[in-house]
Amino acid sequence: MATRLKITLPDLVAEKLRAASGNSPSEYIARAVIRLMMDEDLRRLADFETRNPPDPQVYRDSDAITEEVLFGRAAE
């Protein structure tokens, strides 16, 4: 599913967008917007983890389970 949006860009930006996108500006803009949103999500996650540091025991437990599942043995 897709939603049509009408946007207005300065002429020079529109010209460069057409050239950079191979005349497929919608795909180009979608990739750029997704990349920006992911960057923002990662910044928020990093901020959250800074304020709420993960418990190292959780990682040790997860590693032990992974060792057992993948290799059929308990972690050392």
C-alpha positions as CSV (number, residue, x, y, z in Angstrom):
1,M,0.0,0.0,0.0
2,A,1.2,3.5,-0.7
3,T,0.0,7.0,0.1
4,R,0.4,9.8,-2.3
5,L,1.8,13.1,-0.8
6,K,2.2,16.4,-2.5
7,I,5.5,18.1,-1.5
8,T,7.1,21.3,-2.5
9,L,10.8,21.6,-3.0
10,P,13.1,24.4,-4.1
11,D,13.8,24.2,-7.8
12,L,17.5,23.3,-7.3
13,V,16.7,20.6,-4.8
14,A,14.0,19.1,-7.1
15,E,16.5,19.2,-10.0
16,K,19.2,17.4,-8.0
17,L,16.7,14.9,-6.6
18,R,15.6,13.9,-10.2
19,A,19.2,13.6,-11.2
20,A,20.3,11.6,-8.1
21,S,17.2,9.3,-8.2
22,G,17.4,8.3,-11.8
23,N,14.0,10.1,-12.2
24,S,12.5,7.9,-9.4
25,P,12.2,10.5,-6.7
26,S,9.5,8.6,-4.7
27,E,11.8,5.6,-4.1
28,Y,14.8,7.8,-3.4
29,I,12.8,9.9,-0.9
30,A,11.3,6.8,0.8
31,R,14.8,5.4,1.3
32,A,16.1,8.7,2.7
33,V,13.2,9.1,5.1
34,I,13.5,5.5,6.3
35,R,17.2,6.0,6.9
36,L,16.5,9.2,8.9
37,M,13.8,7.6,10.9
38,M,16.1,4.6,11.7
39,D,18.9,7.0,12.8
40,E,16.4,8.8,15.1
41,D,15.2,5.5,16.6
42,L,18.8,4.4,17.2
43,R,19.5,7.7,19.0
44,R,16.5,7.2,21.2
45,L,17.5,3.6,21.9
46,A,21.0,4.7,22.8
47,D,19.6,7.5,25.1
48,F,17.3,5.0,26.7
49,E,20.1,2.5,27.3
50,T,22.3,5.3,28.8
51,R,19.5,6.1,31.3
52,N,18.6,2.4,31.8
53,P,21.8,0.3,31.5
54,P,21.1,-3.3,30.7
55,D,21.8,-5.9,33.3
56,P,24.9,-7.8,32.3
57,Q,23.4,-11.0,33.7
58,V,20.8,-10.9,31.0
59,Y,23.5,-11.1,28.4
60,R,25.3,-13.9,30.2
61,D,22.0,-15.9,30.4
62,S,21.2,-15.3,26.8
63,D,24.7,-16.4,25.7
64,A,24.4,-19.6,27.8
65,I,21.1,-20.4,26.1
66,T,22.5,-19.6,22.7
67,E,25.5,-21.9,23.3
68,E,23.2,-24.7,24.4
69,V,20.8,-24.3,21.4
70,L,23.4,-23.8,18.7
71,F,26.1,-26.2,20.0
72,G,24.3,-28.6,22.3
73,R,26.5,-27.7,25.2
74,A,26.4,-25.4,28.2
75,A,28.4,-22.2,28.1
76,E,31.8,-22.3,29.8
